[in-house]
């Protein structure tokens, strides 16, 4: 387990051969915001950062805090309500049309719901859409740009910030999931979905890095709104978390990785997937997203 100082030292040594392109989906607050800010600081602004989210004012304030970019480098906000697959599709198609590459795709969007069940207008559970479906589609659609970075000899890495090891097995009779069996069970299912997601993408592009990482208990707006009084003494700041997340992102090798909150590889610890589950989930996801896209 690297210390915080070791993670910071490693990050300070980060020196890409050319300005990378880093996309932060859910980067207007919390961990995504802290990671974008920390990356901008370590590169002295010499990185193309794209923040994707809904809050333009927050994004513009974040970007204004970055060191000024040199000529030819851009920091920008791309609005997208990722609750809807149609919006994700529109956003990714726009990025594909104008970006030369993507080096880092970081996915940390989340839903604040802790009780009950809701659905988007496209008929997808509104917790699952941000923690899984939108992430899957962003990766799937932007793979061509990641491949361009890899073909140029540069980093091509994806990080999904969620919860490896928090699952308890996939219910193949309830993919979606569709039944309302409690928020903890739903989050456990989605944890395993993220495991199988990064593994499936890694199988298809084995020279790239795909990371599913647990951030730990982080002092973010989600924690502050609901559980601050319970976990305050066990939490870390978003800035400290970002140091570990970036260290893991920069140092991960090719393939699929399940990592803990300090960037240590968990291997198959508390992994409950299977080849059958992976294949069925992939096929179900393709079908569910296609169905959602066709909703009037």
C-alpha positions as CSV (number, residue, x, y, z in Angstrom):
1,X,0.0,0.0,0.0
2,X,1.7,3.3,-1.1
3,X,1.6,6.1,1.3
4,X,0.0,9.4,0.4
5,X,3.4,11.0,0.0
6,X,4.5,8.1,-2.2
7,X,1.4,8.6,-4.4
8,X,2.1,12.4,-4.6
9,X,5.7,11.8,-5.5
10,X,4.8,9.3,-8.2
11,X,2.2,11.8,-9.6
12,X,4.8,14.6,-9.6
13,X,7.0,12.5,-11.9
14,X,4.2,12.2,-14.5
15,X,5.6,13.6,-17.7
16,X,3.7,12.6,-20.9
17,X,5.5,13.0,-24.2
18,X,2.7,15.2,-25.5
19,X,-0.4,16.9,-23.9
20,X,-2.8,14.1,-23.1
21,X,-6.6,14.2,-23.5
22,X,-8.4,13.4,-20.3
23,X,-12.2,13.1,-20.1
24,X,-13.9,13.3,-16.7
25,X,-17.5,12.1,-16.8
26,X,-19.1,13.4,-13.6
27,X,-16.3,15.8,-13.2
28,X,-18.3,18.8,-11.8
29,X,-18.1,17.7,-8.2
30,X,-16.6,15.1,-5.8
31,X,-13.9,12.7,-6.9
32,X,-14.1,13.6,-10.6
33,X,-13.6,17.2,-9.8
34,X,-10.7,16.6,-7.5
35,X,-9.0,14.4,-10.1
36,X,-9.4,17.0,-12.8
37,X,-8.0,19.7,-10.6
38,X,-5.1,17.6,-9.4
39,X,-4.2,16.5,-13.0
40,X,-4.2,20.2,-14.1
41,X,-1.9,21.1,-11.3
42,X,0.6,18.3,-11.9
43,X,0.8,19.2,-15.6
44,X,0.8,22.9,-15.0
45,X,-2.3,23.1,-17.3
46,X,-0.6,21.4,-20.2
47,X,-3.3,18.8,-20.6
48,X,-6.5,18.8,-22.6
49,X,-9.2,18.3,-20.0
50,X,-12.9,17.7,-20.9
51,X,-15.4,17.8,-18.0
52,X,-18.7,16.2,-18.8
53,X,-21.7,16.8,-16.6
54,X,-24.8,18.9,-16.1
55,X,-23.6,21.8,-14.0
56,X,-22.1,24.4,-16.3
57,X,-21.5,27.0,-13.6
58,X,-19.6,24.4,-11.4
59,X,-17.5,23.3,-14.4
60,X,-16.6,26.8,-15.5
61,X,-15.5,27.6,-11.9
62,X,-13.3,24.4,-11.9
63,X,-11.8,25.2,-15.2
64,X,-11.1,28.8,-14.1
65,X,-9.0,27.4,-11.2
66,X,-6.7,25.5,-13.5
67,X,-3.3,26.8,-14.5
68,X,-3.7,28.6,-17.9
69,X,-3.2,26.2,-20.8
70,X,-0.5,26.8,-23.3
71,X,-1.3,27.5,-27.0
72,X,-3.0,24.5,-28.6
73,X,-4.2,23.0,-25.3
74,X,-7.8,23.3,-24.2
75,X,-9.8,23.0,-21.0
76,X,-13.5,22.7,-21.6
77,X,-17.0,21.7,-20.4
78,X,-19.3,19.5,-22.4
79,X,-22.8,19.4,-21.1
80,X,-24.5,16.1,-20.9
81,X,-27.3,14.6,-18.8
82,X,-26.0,11.1,-18.7
83,X,-29.3,9.8,-17.3
84,X,-30.4,9.3,-20.9
85,X,-28.7,7.1,-23.4
86,X,-29.7,9.4,-26.2
87,X,-27.7,12.2,-24.5
88,X,-24.7,10.0,-24.1
89,X,-24.9,9.1,-27.7
90,X,-25.1,12.7,-28.8
91,X,-22.1,13.6,-26.6
92,X,-19.9,10.7,-27.7
93,X,-20.6,11.3,-31.4
94,X,-19.6,15.0,-31.0
95,X,-16.4,14.0,-29.3
96,X,-15.6,11.3,-32.0
97,X,-16.1,14.0,-34.7
98,X,-13.5,16.4,-33.3
99,X,-11.0,14.8,-31.0
100,X,-7.8,13.2,-32.3
101,X,-7.4,10.8,-29.4
102,X,-8.4,10.1,-25.8
103,X,-5.7,9.0,-23.2
104,X,-7.8,8.9,-20.1
105,X,-11.5,8.3,-19.6
106,X,-12.5,8.6,-16.0
107,X,-16.1,7.7,-15.0
108,X,-17.3,8.8,-11.6
109,X,-20.9,9.9,-12.1
110,X,-23.3,8.7,-9.4
111,X,-26.9,8.9,-8.2
112,X,-27.8,10.4,-4.8
113,X,-30.7,8.0,-4.3
114,X,-30.5,5.8,-1.2
115,X,-34.1,4.7,-0.9
116,X,-36.9,3.4,-3.2
117,X,-36.7,2.9,-6.9
118,X,-37.0,5.2,-9.9
119,X,-36.7,5.0,-13.7
120,X,-35.6,7.3,-16.4
121,X,-37.9,8.3,-19.2
122,X,-36.1,5.6,-21.2
123,X,-37.1,2.9,-18.7
124,X,-33.7,2.3,-17.1
125,X,-33.3,2.3,-13.3
126,X,-32.0,5.7,-12.4
127,X,-29.3,4.4,-10.1
128,X,-28.1,1.8,-12.6
129,X,-28.0,4.3,-15.4
130,X,-25.2,6.4,-14.0
131,X,-23.3,3.7,-12.2
132,X,-23.3,1.3,-15.1
133,X,-25.2,1.9,-18.4
134,X,-23.8,5.4,-19.1
135,X,-20.3,4.3,-18.2
136,X,-20.5,1.3,-20.5
137,X,-21.8,3.4,-23.4
138,X,-19.1,6.1,-22.9
139,X,-16.4,3.4,-23.0
140,X,-18.0,1.6,-25.9
141,X,-18.4,4.7,-28.0
142,X,-15.1,6.3,-27.3
143,X,-12.9,3.2,-27.8
144,X,-11.9,4.3,-31.3
145,X,-10.2,7.4,-29.7
146,X,-8.5,5.4,-27.1
147,X,-7.2,3.1,-29.8
148,X,-5.7,6.1,-31.6
149,X,-3.8,7.1,-28.5
150,X,-2.5,3.5,-28.0
151,X,-1.5,3.3,-31.7
152,X,0.5,6.5,-31.2
153,X,2.4,4.8,-28.3
154,X,0.6,6.8,-25.7
155,X,-1.5,5.9,-22.6
156,X,-5.0,4.6,-23.3
157,X,-6.7,4.0,-20.0
158,X,-10.2,3.8,-18.6
159,X,-11.1,4.2,-14.9
160,X,-14.5,3.4,-13.4
161,X,-14.8,4.7,-9.8
162,X,-17.2,2.5,-8.0
163,X,-16.8,-0.5,-5.7
164,X,-14.8,-3.6,-6.6
165,X,-15.3,-6.3,-3.9
166,X,-18.6,-4.9,-2.7
167,X,-20.7,-7.3,-4.8
168,X,-22.2,-10.6,-3.9
169,X,-22.8,-12.4,-7.2
170,X,-24.9,-11.5,-10.2
171,X,-28.5,-12.6,-10.5
172,X,-28.7,-13.8,-14.1
173,X,-32.5,-14.1,-13.7
174,X,-32.8,-10.4,-13.0
175,X,-30.3,-8.5,-15.2
176,X,-30.9,-4.8,-15.1
177,X,-31.6,-5.2,-12.2
178,X,-35.4,-4.8,-12.4
179,X,-36.7,-6.0,-9.1
180,X,-36.8,-3.7,-6.1
181,X,-34.9,-5.7,-3.5
182,X,-33.3,-2.8,-1.6
183,X,-30.7,-0.2,-2.4
184,X,-27.8,-2.2,-0.9
185,X,-28.5,-5.2,-3.0
186,X,-28.8,-3.0,-6.1
187,X,-25.4,-1.3,-5.4
188,X,-23.9,-4.8,-4.8
189,X,-25.2,-5.9,-8.2
190,X,-23.8,-2.8,-9.9
191,X,-20.4,-3.4,-8.3
192,X,-20.2,-6.7,-10.1
193,X,-21.5,-5.2,-13.3
194,X,-18.5,-2.8,-13.2
195,X,-16.1,-5.7,-12.6
196,X,-17.4,-7.6,-15.6
197,X,-17.6,-4.5,-17.7
198,X,-13.9,-3.6,-17.4
199,X,-12.9,-7.2,-17.9
200,X,-15.0,-7.5,-21.1
201,X,-13.6,-4.4,-22.5
202,X,-10.0,-5.5,-21.6
203,X,-10.6,-8.8,-23.4
204,X,-11.5,-6.9,-26.6
205,X,-8.6,-4.4,-26.3
206,X,-5.9,-6.2,-24.2
207,X,-3.2,-3.5,-24.8
208,X,-5.2,-0.9,-23.0
209,X,-5.8,-0.5,-19.2
210,X,-9.3,-0.8,-17.7
211,X,-9.6,-0.1,-14.0
212,X,-12.5,-0.6,-11.5
213,X,-11.4,1.2,-8.4
214,X,-12.9,1.7,-4.9
215,X,-12.3,5.3,-3.7
216,X,-12.9,4.5,0.0
217,X,-15.1,6.8,2.2
218,X,-14.6,10.2,0.7
219,X,-15.8,13.5,2.0
220,X,-17.9,14.5,-1.0
221,X,-21.4,16.1,-1.4
222,X,-22.9,12.6,-1.3
223,X,-21.4,11.8,2.1
224,X,-22.0,15.3,3.4
225,X,-25.7,15.1,2.6
226,X,-26.5,11.7,4.1
227,X,-23.8,10.1,6.3
228,X,-21.3,12.8,7.4
229,X,-22.0,12.3,11.1
230,X,-21.4,8.5,10.8
231,X,-18.3,8.4,8.6
232,X,-16.6,11.8,9.1
233,X,-13.7,10.3,11.2
234,X,-13.1,7.5,8.7
235,X,-13.3,9.6,5.6
236,X,-10.6,11.3,3.5
237,X,-10.8,14.4,1.5
238,X,-11.6,14.3,-2.2
239,X,-8.1,15.8,-2.8
240,X,-6.4,13.0,-1.0
241,X,-8.5,10.4,-2.8
242,X,-7.6,12.0,-6.1
243,X,-3.9,11.5,-5.5
244,X,-4.4,7.8,-5.1
245,X,-6.8,7.6,-8.0
246,X,-4.4,9.4,-10.3
247,X,-1.4,7.3,-9.1
248,X,-3.4,4.1,-10.0
249,X,-4.4,5.6,-13.3
250,X,-0.9,6.5,-14.3
251,X,0.8,3.3,-13.2
252,X,-1.7,0.6,-14.2
253,X,-0.4,-1.7,-16.9
254,X,-2.5,-3.3,-19.7
255,X,-5.5,-5.4,-19.0
256,X,-8.3,-5.3,-16.4
257,X,-7.6,-4.2,-12.8
258,X,-9.7,-4.2,-9.7
259,X,-8.1,-1.8,-7.2
260,X,-8.7,-0.7,-3.6
261,X,-8.7,2.9,-2.3
262,X,-4.9,3.0,-2.3
263,X,-4.4,1.7,-5.8
264,X,-3.4,-1.8,-4.7
265,X,-4.5,-4.5,-7.1
266,X,-7.2,-6.7,-5.6
267,X,-6.9,-9.5,-8.1
268,X,-9.9,-11.8,-7.9
269,X,-10.6,-11.0,-4.2
270,X,-14.3,-11.0,-3.6
271,X,-15.0,-11.5,-7.3
272,X,-18.1,-13.4,-8.1
273,X,-18.3,-13.3,-11.9
274,X,-18.0,-16.0,-14.5
275,X,-17.6,-16.3,-18.3
276,X,-21.3,-17.0,-18.6
277,X,-22.3,-14.0,-16.5
278,X,-19.9,-11.8,-18.5
279,X,-21.3,-12.8,-21.9
280,X,-25.0,-12.6,-20.8
281,X,-24.5,-9.2,-19.2
282,X,-22.7,-7.8,-22.3
283,X,-25.6,-9.0,-24.5
284,X,-28.2,-7.8,-22.1
285,X,-26.5,-4.4,-21.9
286,X,-26.4,-4.0,-25.7
287,X,-30.0,-4.9,-26.0
288,X,-31.1,-2.6,-23.1
289,X,-29.3,0.4,-24.5
290,X,-30.7,-0.2,-28.0
291,X,-34.2,-0.5,-26.5
292,X,-33.7,2.8,-24.5
293,X,-32.4,4.6,-27.6
294,X,-35.6,3.7,-29.4
295,X,-38.0,5.0,-26.7
296,X,-40.0,7.8,-28.2
